[in-house]
Amino acid sequence: MVLPLVERTLLRGARDFSMIGTYSTNFGDASHMAEMLKGEGLEVQFKRFFFGCATAVAGRKPGAFAPS
């Protein structure tokens, strides 16, 4: 990953991002959260950004007032 390399070279060996690869792999993406929200009856959109490196969940409660 890029962040650990940047950390070692520019941040004088700080170890803040040393586990980011492990955490990201274990977490995966936010699709499981989207499915849980859908299961509760919400209208959900799941989106991928940066070729799948980042994900987002957006949605609304059905029948809720939508601003114009």
N, C-alpha and C positions, 0 to 999 in steps of 0.2 A: 504494500500500500504506500501511497505517497505521503500521507501525514506522518507516519513514524520517521521517514527519511528527513522531511522538513524539520521535524522536532529535533532530531539528532544534530542536524547541521546548523540550523538557525536559532534554535532555542537552547543551545549548549547542553544537549543531552537530557532535557526534561523528559519525563516518562508519562505525561498526561494521556497520550494517544496510543500507548503501547498495546493496549487490549482492544482497540477499536475494531480490528478485523474480526476477532473472536466474538465480540458483542454483536456486530452487524450480522455475522453468519448465524449466530444463535437466534437472533430476533427475526431475521428474514425481512419481511415487509409488512405493511399495515393491512394486508388483505384479510387476515383473521379478525381484525377489529371491524372492518367493513362488513364482514359476514355476521358478526355478533349484532351490529346495529341493524342490519337488515332483518335479523331474527326478531328484533324488538319492534318491527313494523315501520322503520324509518326508510325514506327514499335515500339511497346512498350512491355516490359516485366514487369510484376508486381510480386514481390516476398515478401514472409513473412519469418521473422526470429524470433527465440526465441519463438516458438509456437504461433506466431501471435502478439507478443508484439511489434515488430518493422516491418515496411514495407519499401519497396524500389521500385522505378520506374527507369528503365533503358531502353534505346532504341537508335534508330538512324533514320535518315532521309532516306527514300527509295532511292536507287540509289546513295547515298553518297559513297565516297571512303572508303573502309574498310581496315585499316592497316593490313599487314600480319605478 
